[in-house]
Amino acid sequence: MGSRLRIPYDLIGSRETGAVAIVEVPEGIDPTEVAEEIRRRHPHVRSVLLKAGSREGDYRIRPLKLLAGSEQTEVIHKEHGYRIKLDPRVVYFSPRESSERQMIADLVRDGERILVMFAGVGPYAIAIAVRKEVEIVGIEINPIAVRYFQENVRLNKVGYKVFPIEGDVSFVTPAMYGKFDRVIMPLPKGAYQFIHHALRSLKKGQGIIHFYYWGGENAFSMATSLFNEKAHSMGLSATPLSMRRVSSYAPRVYKIRIDFLVRPASLT
Ligand SMILES: C[S@@+](CC[C@H](N)C(=O)[O-])C[C@H]1O[C@@H](n2cnc3c(N)ncnc32)[C@H](O)[C@@H]1O
């Protein structure tokens, strides 16, 4: 493959149970050759999938084209001592975010009640639950992702502390307002539309919200003012505890996370 060896690809799965490779091939390079090389290097790769567009729709799924190998693209991914079953052709999942999940899990304290909005196949919920004594509710709108989430709860034996719910955050959350210590909002391109639900979900208007956002060089200031505006309109104050660039989508376009400490404005 020569210089093509440097073409980046993601592996989802494991050596023991098989994996899929997801690759983006620049124009002028033969994708079939790239697929063959990946399979030569990683004999446990059963299928090679080509990125055929950007993530789209509410479910944030990327169109993927089978380049080589099996049509059966369901795998069990292993990271940090837990397993996540999924098919990348029908649900969102990114193996690149495993350290992000660990960072959040590090921040959680035993005894917390946590709401994971936009929960997908459950990687945040499971990353936390395998390490901490907590109660977690995860809400996800894609029914196939919810089925995997339920299966992943069973696979990792955390059924007594993780509770997947199928539905739209807008409709499901109001029944749970006031019940959580921490809310995680991993939907960079749309979480800002759900800030009021996250704020209302906190116990007595107090807690931590992990807010993801997507934008250019001004992403931090945009995200902070969107969040603060909503908090102030509800009589709450939001103090950023930390801010980080999680990844970059394109030159000068970033996925960021801000962790807000929320309190009633009267207490600050
Ligand atoms: C960026 S993905 C993140 C999934 C998961 N948290 C992860 O890290 O793998 C966002 C997820 O939110 C779900 N979603 C989008 N809008 C939603 C809504 N209004 N209510 C519930 N889930 C939603 C999508 O189906 C998708 O699985």
PDBQT file of the ligand as one rigid body, heavy atoms in Angstrom, charges set to zero:
ROOT
HETATM    1  C1  LIG A 301     -23.805  11.577  18.864  1.00  0.00    +0.000 C 
HETATM    2  S1  LIG A 301     -24.766  10.147  19.193  1.00  0.00    +0.000 S 
HETATM    3  C2  LIG A 301     -24.112   9.669  20.786  1.00  0.00    +0.000 C 
HETATM    4  C3  LIG A 301     -24.552   8.297  21.220  1.00  0.00    +0.000 C 
HETATM    5  C4  LIG A 301     -23.848   7.790  22.493  1.00  0.00    +0.000 C 
HETATM    6  N1  LIG A 301     -24.010   8.695  23.586  1.00  0.00    +0.000 N 
HETATM    7  C5  LIG A 301     -22.397   7.511  22.233  1.00  0.00    +0.000 C 
HETATM    8  O1  LIG A 301     -21.560   8.277  22.738  1.00  0.00    +0.000 OA
HETATM    9  O2  LIG A 301     -22.077   6.539  21.538  1.00  0.00    +0.000 OA
HETATM   10  C6  LIG A 301     -26.311  10.878  19.622  1.00  0.00    +0.000 C 
HETATM   11  C7  LIG A 301     -27.440   9.897  19.874  1.00  0.00    +0.000 C 
HETATM   12  O3  LIG A 301     -28.608  10.652  20.254  1.00  0.00    +0.000 OA
HETATM   13  C8  LIG A 301     -29.753  10.064  19.699  1.00  0.00    +0.000 C 
HETATM   14  N2  LIG A 301     -30.770  11.134  19.654  1.00  0.00    +0.000 N 
HETATM   15  C9  LIG A 301     -30.838  12.189  18.792  1.00  0.00    +0.000 A 
HETATM   16  N3  LIG A 301     -31.869  12.986  19.106  1.00  0.00    +0.000 NA
HETATM   17  C10 LIG A 301     -32.472  12.444  20.199  1.00  0.00    +0.000 A 
HETATM   18  C11 LIG A 301     -33.587  12.825  21.000  1.00  0.00    +0.000 A 
HETATM   19  N4  LIG A 301     -34.306  13.921  20.732  1.00  0.00    +0.000 N 
HETATM   20  N5  LIG A 301     -33.918  12.044  22.062  1.00  0.00    +0.000 NA
HETATM   21  C12 LIG A 301     -33.193  10.915  22.340  1.00  0.00    +0.000 A 
HETATM   22  N6  LIG A 301     -32.128  10.514  21.612  1.00  0.00    +0.000 NA
HETATM   23  C13 LIG A 301     -31.763  11.260  20.562  1.00  0.00    +0.000 A 
HETATM   24  C14 LIG A 301     -29.297   9.528  18.353  1.00  0.00    +0.000 C 
HETATM   25  O4  LIG A 301     -30.115   8.490  17.889  1.00  0.00    +0.000 OA
HETATM   26  C15 LIG A 301     -27.860   9.045  18.681  1.00  0.00    +0.000 C 
HETATM   27  O5  LIG A 301     -27.848   7.699  19.043  1.00  0.00    +0.000 OA
ENDROOT
TORSDOF 0
